[in-house]
Amino acid sequence: MSNTQRRTDVILIGAGVMSATLGVFLQELAPELRIRVFEKLANAGEESSNEWNNAGTGHSALCELNYTPEKPDGTIDIDKAIKINEQFQLSRQFWSFLVSRDLIQNPQNFIRTIPHMSLVQGEDNVEFLKKRFNTLSNHPMFRGMEFSDDPEKLTEWLPLVMEGRTFDEPIAATKIDSGTDVNFGALTRMLFDYLKSRGVEINYRHSVEDILRTSDGLWEVRVRDLHTGQVQSHTAPFVFIGGGGGSLPLLQKTGIPESKHIGGFPVSGLFMVCNNSEVVAKHHAKVYGKAKVGAPPMSVPHLDTRYINNEKTLLFGPFAGFSPKFLKTGSNLDLIASVKPNNLLTMLAAGAKEMSLTKYLIQQLVLSDDERLDELREFIPNARSEDWDVVTAGQRVQVIKDTEDGVKGTLQFGTEVVTAADGSIAALLGASPGASTAVHVMLEVLERCFPQRMNEWEPKIKGMIPSYGISLVDNPKLYEEIQEQTTATLGLDQVGAVPLPLTAR
Ligand SMILES: Cc1cc2nc3c(=O)[nH]c(=O)nc-3n(C[C@H](O)[C@H](O)[C@H](O)COP(=O)(O)OP(=O)(O)OC[C@H]3O[C@@H](n4cnc5c(N)ncnc54)[C@H](O)[C@@H]3O)c2cc1C
């Protein structure tokens, strides 16, 4: 082992969209800080943030039915939908700030307008969708949403989905034109290019193997240079663990009390990708369905028009499955290695409680190509197997933890920021709503880890994100202004010039 010990101010572990976002915030707020990044792969945005590994939905609750559950009294709960929409507005403002200052260019390379639609079949589901529409469309954040159960209108909205469909049960959809498709891989690479231009040291093919506290209160990060095999030590007063699925094992190495009694449950994914440009051209929307009874929220099927490398393509999925790996490029031993004496009971309790989920994921994993095609045909009745290829998506590691009221081993579907009590280290766990809310989540990291600097930073943050600290629900006028301004800056009002579909890959 080499005995080099290098000191810096901030260490970011992982070059995904989360580290990228935090790095840019720190660079803008405190340019004097020396930032060093370690990423074990050869480039930025290669794991979950990569465009082929996630669904690229700018989550703002315009179409995702799991954000608007039905309450026992039959009314629709829209609290979560409002929260997620508000969080996405922070991302839109931050990205607009970067574009308006020319810190990143050509926003169409990472964000585009795509109608967001929800599609359901069956009397009860149509009833639910109608109630959801009635509740949401009165709210300023969801203005412009349309509902239809008229097959003619639906054919106009969704020609590919309606072609060859028999109408033996009611069908309905909602549509809102202001939805977005976000290429989080391209965004991540742009943010890292910007950081590099500002002198941030980015070390690719460097894998973090250990994190220890030094006697003088710094964090020592031990990193293996995968080119040479040498291990180097780097120290810093602040470390962010943005390792995606790889964050949990690194957090466990810190030994902080906050890292105890937490486990991870990996969920793998597959997408079907259309290789027929004529089929791709017939569809232009992100269409979310309803999760089957007993299925977890991340398994909601959707048919997505995407822009990848500036070409139009069509993806269906993701099909969830079980894999013991924490990263797509991870090891089959990841899950087992994450079980420690302090989280064993938590993991066992979750295992006992989540048998139906495990069973569901295993059933999904063993689906044959024909069975997957049957699921696709619920969206595209005339789908032909030769038009679709299967690609492996990213891994999601859902957090398992004990709840505050003492319930052991509860599976969480959201994101969790775990910080040491003194704010010197933070880790991001979980995967949903994911990259769309990176700005909101990284603001939380700043608030929890740099409380002593927030008075100084707040005016700067407000310069980047005018709604920071302000409730958009209570300020519909500000919401409208932000929508208008970010739509213009990000070029989301530019229709036409739609690139040609991606042909067979
Ligand atoms: C199938 C699927 C669909 C999704 N769909 C959406 C969607 O539609 N919309 C949305 O907003 N979000 C979506 N998400 C979630 C979103 O992709 C993630 O929340 C987001 O990309 C996480 O970013 P990250 O930076 O935390 O992790 P990542 O992008 O995974 O980056 C972590 C990085 O850390 C590196 N790393 C890990 N361990 C180490 C180590 N020991 N040393 C050095 N480097 C290390 C990894 O190589 C990786 O590059 C989806 C995710 C999946 C899997």
The ligand as an ORCA input file, in Angstrom:
! r2SCAN-3c Opt
* xyz 0 1
  C     -34.734      1.090    -13.838
  C     -34.644      2.475    -13.282
  C     -35.522      3.464    -13.719
  C     -35.431      4.755    -13.186
  N     -36.227      5.726    -13.710
  C     -36.109      6.996    -13.270
  C     -36.866      8.017    -13.873
  O     -37.637      7.789    -14.795
  N     -36.726      9.277    -13.396
  C     -35.886      9.570    -12.359
  O     -35.834     10.718    -11.962
  N     -35.132      8.609    -11.780
  C     -35.216      7.337    -12.219
  N     -34.453      6.354    -11.669
  C     -33.592      6.674    -10.515
  C     -32.312      7.372    -10.932
  O     -31.706      6.716    -12.001
  C     -31.372      7.419     -9.729
  O     -32.046      7.950     -8.610
  C     -30.145      8.288     -9.956
  O     -29.562      8.044    -11.201
  C     -29.150      8.016     -8.834
  O     -28.003      8.793     -9.049
  P     -26.725      8.557     -8.153
  O     -25.761      9.610     -8.519
  O     -27.138      8.458     -6.722
  O     -26.236      7.085     -8.529
  P     -25.496      6.517     -9.824
  O     -25.869      7.200    -11.063
  O     -25.682      5.036     -9.766
  O     -23.994      6.888     -9.551
  C     -23.254      6.300     -8.519
  C     -21.821      6.206     -8.983
  O     -21.015      5.795     -7.891
  C     -20.017      4.896     -8.371
  N     -19.540      4.109     -7.256
  C     -20.243      3.221     -6.514
  N     -19.446      2.677     -5.557
  C     -18.222      3.253     -5.698
  C     -16.980      3.105     -5.023
  N     -16.843      2.251     -4.016
  N     -15.924      3.839     -5.435
  C     -16.055      4.716     -6.473
  N     -17.197      4.883     -7.149
  C     -18.271      4.161     -6.764
  C     -20.761      4.092     -9.427
  O     -19.882      3.479    -10.334
  C     -21.646      5.161    -10.071
  O     -21.022      5.754    -11.193
  C     -34.482      5.061    -12.184
  C     -33.593      4.068    -11.750
  C     -33.657      2.799    -12.304
  C     -32.662      1.774    -11.870
*
